[in-house]
């Protein structure tokens, strides 16, 4: 490859002596951005179908593929690892509270309703966090939370669907943003 200076454009010799400028890369960047948007939309469409296969097993895409895509989508905003972790911890504590009650012999409908109500409260919590003067969450994160709250209709959805899915997103986000606090 050879460097050329051509009226302020840096280009690199390519196939058949044709050069490509950095302007050409913006088209690639736009294409990748469009692809990412399509993957995100595919995620939300798949989420509406539920977390589980017909056999009741968590779909692997909610642990591997979609968390990476959502983490990448959240990385482009002002989201911090701490904010994502705070919301994840809320879900984790709610699920663990239910588990402890169940282990203590209280598997009543009331205990189950309390867990589901705690998850539904995320709607107001994320909306409030976004409405603050200097919001520390993004509209993309709110969309993620609200879409998952909407499909959490059973204990199984929360404990074996949303929780491990959200955990994977936390991990991918930290991987993509190792210096995020």
C-alpha positions as a Markdown table, in Angstrom:
| # | Residue | x | y | z |
|---|---|---|---|---|
| 1 | Unk | 0.0 | 0.0 | 0.0 |
| 2 | Unk | 1.2 | 3.5 | -0.6 |
| 3 | Unk | 0.1 | 6.7 | 0.9 |
| 4 | Unk | -1.0 | 9.5 | -1.4 |
| 5 | Unk | -1.7 | 13.1 | -0.6 |
| 6 | Unk | -4.4 | 14.4 | -2.8 |
| 7 | Unk | -5.8 | 17.8 | -2.1 |
| 8 | Unk | -6.2 | 17.3 | 1.6 |
| 9 | Unk | -7.6 | 13.7 | 1.3 |
| 10 | Unk | -5.5 | 10.9 | 2.5 |
| 11 | Unk | -6.1 | 7.8 | 0.3 |
| 12 | Unk | -4.5 | 4.4 | 0.1 |
| 13 | Unk | -3.7 | 2.6 | -3.0 |
| 14 | Unk | -6.2 | -0.3 | -3.4 |
| 15 | Unk | -7.0 | -2.9 | -6.0 |
| 16 | Unk | -6.2 | -1.8 | -9.6 |
| 17 | Unk | -4.5 | 1.4 | -8.3 |
| 18 | Unk | -7.8 | 2.9 | -7.2 |
| 19 | Unk | -7.6 | 4.7 | -3.9 |
| 20 | Unk | -10.3 | 5.0 | -1.3 |
| 21 | Unk | -10.6 | 8.0 | 0.9 |
| 22 | Unk | -11.7 | 8.2 | 4.5 |
| 23 | Unk | -15.0 | 9.6 | 3.1 |
| 24 | Unk | -15.7 | 6.1 | 1.8 |
| 25 | Unk | -15.5 | 4.8 | 5.4 |
| 26 | Unk | -18.4 | 6.9 | 6.4 |
| 27 | Unk | -20.6 | 4.9 | 4.1 |
| 28 | Unk | -19.4 | 1.7 | 5.8 |
| 29 | Unk | -20.0 | 3.2 | 9.2 |
| 30 | Unk | -23.6 | 4.2 | 8.2 |
| 31 | Unk | -24.1 | 0.6 | 6.9 |
| 32 | Unk | -22.9 | -0.9 | 10.1 |
| 33 | Unk | -25.1 | 1.5 | 12.1 |
| 34 | Unk | -28.1 | 0.5 | 10.0 |
| 35 | Unk | -27.3 | -3.2 | 10.5 |
| 36 | Unk | -27.0 | -2.6 | 14.3 |
| 37 | Unk | -30.4 | -0.9 | 14.3 |
| 38 | Unk | -31.9 | -3.9 | 12.5 |
| 39 | Unk | -30.4 | -6.3 | 15.0 |
| 40 | Unk | -31.9 | -4.2 | 17.9 |
| 41 | Unk | -35.3 | -4.3 | 16.2 |
| 42 | Unk | -35.0 | -8.1 | 15.7 |
| 43 | Unk | -34.2 | -8.3 | 19.4 |
| 44 | Unk | -37.4 | -6.5 | 20.5 |
| 45 | Unk | -39.5 | -8.5 | 18.1 |
| 46 | Unk | -38.0 | -11.8 | 19.4 |
| 47 | Unk | -38.5 | -10.6 | 23.0 |
| 48 | Unk | -42.2 | -10.1 | 22.4 |
| 49 | Unk | -42.4 | -13.9 | 21.8 |
| 50 | Unk | -40.9 | -14.6 | 25.3 |
| 51 | Unk | -37.6 | -15.8 | 26.7 |
| 52 | Unk | -38.2 | -19.5 | 26.4 |
| 53 | Unk | -38.2 | -22.2 | 23.8 |
| 54 | Unk | -41.4 | -24.4 | 23.5 |
| 55 | Unk | -39.5 | -26.8 | 25.9 |
| 56 | Unk | -39.3 | -24.1 | 28.5 |
| 57 | Unk | -35.5 | -23.6 | 28.1 |
| 58 | Unk | -34.1 | -20.0 | 27.9 |
| 59 | Unk | -33.4 | -19.2 | 24.3 |
| 60 | Unk | -29.6 | -19.1 | 23.9 |
| 61 | Unk | -29.8 | -15.8 | 21.9 |
| 62 | Unk | -30.9 | -14.1 | 25.1 |
| 63 | Unk | -27.6 | -15.1 | 26.7 |
| 64 | Unk | -25.1 | -14.7 | 23.8 |
| 65 | Unk | -26.3 | -12.8 | 20.8 |
| 66 | Unk | -28.7 | -10.2 | 22.1 |
| 67 | Unk | -26.8 | -9.1 | 25.2 |
| 68 | Unk | -23.8 | -8.2 | 23.0 |
| 69 | Unk | -26.0 | -6.3 | 20.6 |
| 70 | Unk | -27.9 | -4.4 | 23.4 |
| 71 | Unk | -24.6 | -3.7 | 25.3 |
| 72 | Unk | -23.2 | -2.3 | 22.1 |
| 73 | Unk | -26.3 | -0.2 | 21.6 |
| 74 | Unk | -26.1 | 1.1 | 25.2 |
| 75 | Unk | -22.4 | 1.9 | 24.9 |
| 76 | Unk | -23.0 | 4.6 | 22.3 |
| 77 | Unk | -24.8 | 6.8 | 24.9 |
| 78 | Unk | -24.0 | 8.2 | 28.3 |
| 79 | Unk | -24.8 | 5.0 | 30.2 |
| 80 | Unk | -22.4 | 4.0 | 32.8 |
| 81 | Unk | -21.7 | 0.6 | 34.2 |
| 82 | Unk | -22.8 | 1.7 | 37.6 |
| 83 | Unk | -26.3 | 2.8 | 36.3 |
| 84 | Unk | -26.8 | -0.5 | 34.5 |
| 85 | Unk | -25.6 | -2.4 | 37.5 |
| 86 | Unk | -27.9 | -0.5 | 39.9 |
| 87 | Unk | -31.0 | -1.6 | 37.9 |
| 88 | Unk | -29.6 | -5.1 | 37.6 |
| 89 | Unk | -29.0 | -5.3 | 41.3 |
| 90 | Unk | -32.6 | -4.2 | 41.9 |
| 91 | Unk | -33.9 | -7.1 | 39.8 |
| 92 | Unk | -31.4 | -9.5 | 41.5 |
| 93 | Unk | -32.5 | -8.5 | 45.0 |
| 94 | Unk | -36.1 | -8.8 | 44.1 |
| 95 | Unk | -35.6 | -12.3 | 42.7 |
| 96 | Unk | -33.4 | -13.3 | 45.7 |
| 97 | Unk | -36.1 | -12.1 | 48.1 |
| 98 | Unk | -38.6 | -14.3 | 46.4 |
| 99 | Unk | -36.1 | -17.3 | 46.5 |
| 100 | Unk | -35.5 | -16.8 | 50.2 |
| 101 | Unk | -39.2 | -16.7 | 50.9 |
| 102 | Unk | -39.8 | -19.8 | 48.8 |
| 103 | Unk | -36.9 | -21.6 | 50.6 |
| 104 | Unk | -38.5 | -20.7 | 53.9 |
| 105 | Unk | -41.7 | -22.3 | 52.8 |
| 106 | Unk | -43.6 | -19.2 | 51.6 |
| 107 | Unk | -44.5 | -19.9 | 48.0 |
| 108 | Unk | -47.8 | -18.2 | 48.2 |
| 109 | Unk | -49.5 | -16.3 | 45.5 |
| 110 | Unk | -48.9 | -13.1 | 47.5 |
| 111 | Unk | -45.2 | -13.7 | 47.5 |
| 112 | Unk | -45.2 | -14.2 | 43.8 |
| 113 | Unk | -47.3 | -11.1 | 43.2 |
| 114 | Unk | -44.8 | -9.1 | 45.3 |
| 115 | Unk | -42.0 | -10.1 | 43.0 |
| 116 | Unk | -43.9 | -9.3 | 39.9 |
| 117 | Unk | -44.9 | -6.0 | 41.3 |
| 118 | Unk | -41.3 | -5.1 | 42.1 |
| 119 | Unk | -40.4 | -5.8 | 38.5 |
| 120 | Unk | -43.3 | -3.7 | 37.2 |
| 121 | Unk | -42.0 | -0.9 | 39.4 |
| 122 | Unk | -39.0 | -0.6 | 37.1 |
| 123 | Unk | -41.2 | 1.2 | 34.7 |
| 124 | Unk | -41.6 | 4.2 | 37.0 |
| 125 | Unk | -38.0 | 4.0 | 38.2 |
| 126 | Unk | -36.4 | 4.2 | 34.8 |
| 127 | Unk | -38.8 | 6.9 | 33.7 |
| 128 | Unk | -37.9 | 9.0 | 36.7 |
| 129 | Unk | -34.2 | 8.4 | 36.1 |
| 130 | Unk | -34.6 | 9.6 | 32.5 |
| 131 | Unk | -36.6 | 12.7 | 33.5 |
| 132 | Unk | -34.1 | 14.1 | 35.9 |
| 133 | Unk | -32.2 | 17.3 | 35.0 |
| 134 | Unk | -29.0 | 15.5 | 34.2 |
| 135 | Unk | -30.2 | 12.0 | 33.4 |
| 136 | Unk | -27.7 | 9.2 | 33.9 |
| 137 | Unk | -29.7 | 6.7 | 31.8 |
| 138 | Unk | -30.6 | 6.8 | 28.1 |
| 139 | Unk | -33.8 | 6.4 | 26.2 |
| 140 | Unk | -32.3 | 3.2 | 24.7 |
| 141 | Unk | -31.9 | 1.8 | 28.2 |
| 142 | Unk | -35.5 | 2.8 | 29.1 |
| 143 | Unk | -36.7 | 1.0 | 26.0 |
| 144 | Unk | -34.8 | -2.1 | 27.1 |
| 145 | Unk | -36.1 | -2.1 | 30.6 |
| 146 | Unk | -39.7 | -1.4 | 29.6 |
| 147 | Unk | -39.7 | -4.1 | 26.9 |
| 148 | Unk | -38.4 | -6.7 | 29.4 |
| 149 | Unk | -40.9 | -5.5 | 32.1 |
| 150 | Unk | -43.7 | -6.0 | 29.6 |
| 151 | Unk | -42.8 | -9.7 | 29.0 |
| 152 | Unk | -42.3 | -10.5 | 32.7 |
| 153 | Unk | -45.7 | -12.0 | 33.5 |
| 154 | Unk | -44.6 | -15.0 | 35.6 |
| 155 | Unk | -42.0 | -15.8 | 38.2 |
| 156 | Unk | -40.3 | -18.0 | 35.6 |
| 157 | Unk | -40.0 | -15.0 | 33.3 |
| 158 | Unk | -38.3 | -13.0 | 36.0 |
| 159 | Unk | -36.1 | -15.6 | 37.6 |
| 160 | Unk | -35.1 | -17.8 | 34.7 |
| 161 | Unk | -35.6 | -15.3 | 31.8 |
| 162 | Unk | -35.0 | -11.6 | 32.6 |
| 163 | Unk | -32.5 | -12.1 | 35.3 |
| 164 | Unk | -29.9 | -14.2 | 33.4 |
| 165 | Unk | -30.5 | -12.1 | 30.3 |
| 166 | Unk | -29.9 | -8.9 | 32.2 |
| 167 | Unk | -26.8 | -10.4 | 33.8 |
| 168 | Unk | -25.4 | -11.2 | 30.4 |
| 169 | Unk | -26.0 | -7.6 | 29.3 |
| 170 | Unk | -24.1 | -6.3 | 32.4 |
| 171 | Unk | -21.2 | -8.5 | 31.5 |
| 172 | Unk | -21.1 | -7.5 | 27.8 |
| 173 | Unk | -21.4 | -3.9 | 28.7 |
| 174 | Unk | -18.5 | -4.1 | 31.1 |
| 175 | Unk | -16.4 | -5.9 | 28.5 |
| 176 | Unk | -17.2 | -3.2 | 25.9 |
| 177 | Unk | -16.6 | -0.4 | 28.4 |
| 178 | Unk | -13.9 | -1.6 | 30.8 |
| 179 | Unk | -13.1 | 1.9 | 32.1 |
| 180 | Unk | -16.8 | 2.8 | 32.7 |
| 181 | Unk | -17.5 | 3.4 | 36.4 |
